[in-house]
Amino acid sequence: MNTINRNVLSAAVGAVILSLGGPAQAQDTLKIAIAGPTTGPVAQYGDMQMMGAKMAVEQINAKGGVNGKKLEAVIMDDACEPKQAVAVANQIVNQKIKYVVGHLCSGSTQPASKLYEDEGILMITPAATNPAITQQGYKMVFRTIGTDDQQGPTAGKYIAGTIKPKKLAILHDKQQYGEGIAKEVRKTVEAGGIKPVLFEGVNKGQTDFSALITKMKKEGVEFIYYGGYHPELGLLLRQSKEQGFDAKYMGPEGVGNKDISAIAGPASEGLLVTLPADFSADPANADLVAAFKAKNQDPTGPFVMPAYAGVQIIADAIKGAKTEDAVKLADYIRKNSFDTPIGKVAFKENGDLKEFEFVIFTWHADATKTPVK
């Protein structure tokens, strides 16, 4: 577990005790755990989540907090590892924190969600997209992002209807998220009349893709869909270019960040990526975008605004339901809609958003992106 500026916070609390001459007002603080990777190979995604959530906490507190109470973000590092995520969830239970924004990786979110359901803790993930997370019949689990059975078909229909490759390979990283979305893409392209010549997994942390590239060359592959995260795809892109393999690649939101350009360099140019819509381009978010930029923060990451929305929904639900009881809040969230930076949102009975759009972008080597027309 990592807690934001724990020493600074402790000192600040001590200062309040001294200035007021009485006990700290701990009862006037509402803690929200922000759980995700602050370490490990996908920590950049955790940074997006933390950035959005902390901005929401800051802005809500600046407006007086929630029913007179201030929010406190408690940062928890699960490194996107399932076992560590369970350990983090147990810490949240032991600290009697009632609300969680997170986790980020689907493989971490699913085991943690069981503890939250069992303990009556409200969880809103801004990033975990595997459909199984909300297919468990849980009442305490929500998400402010779409699912892979939405994102996969978006990619698959584009591949089958626009790209129309003669030889398609679908790769994945053997993890819940990566393999899950790869299967959704396979199902969609096959329905569109394209049968992949390869459906194959790579290992998390793998660094040498020579044999795989040779195999794809031999098969005459001209287009590859990759389900997983950027560290492996970045290397795969770079090594493909180095070995003269010029097939085009496409991936999900797990690859769409600046590190893929840092890893792959010029080989990242032209990569196709499915991402949530760029909420920072919404004129309604102009003031919020300016607030991020004033801190030299980038609001365009795919999980920034969904994380902000997760905190905001919890705060608005507490105000609207006039209770801090997490179980009652979950029921309130399910029955109401909320105005957020990702738009006006409402939830299905299973905790998924009723509507969410994924957009196809072309990625550039300078880590910028442009929507596909």
Protein Blocks (a to p, Z undefined) as FASTA:
>chain_A
ZZehklmmmmmmmmmmmmnopacfkklpccddddddfedjklmmmmmmmmmmmmmmmmmm
mnnpaghiacddddddeklpaklmmmmmmmmmmnopabdcddfblklmmmmmmmmmmnop
acddfkbmcfklmmnopakbccfbdcfklmmmmmmmmmmmmnopabdcdddehiaklmmm
mmmmmmmmmmnopacfbdcdddehiabfklmmmmmmmnopabdcdeddfklmmmmmmmmm
mnopabdcdddfklmcfklmmmnmmmlgopacdddddfklpmklmmmmmmmmmnopafkb
fklmmmmmmmmmmmmmmmmnopabfklmmmmmmmpccddfkbpcdddfkopafbdcdddd
dddfkopacddZZ
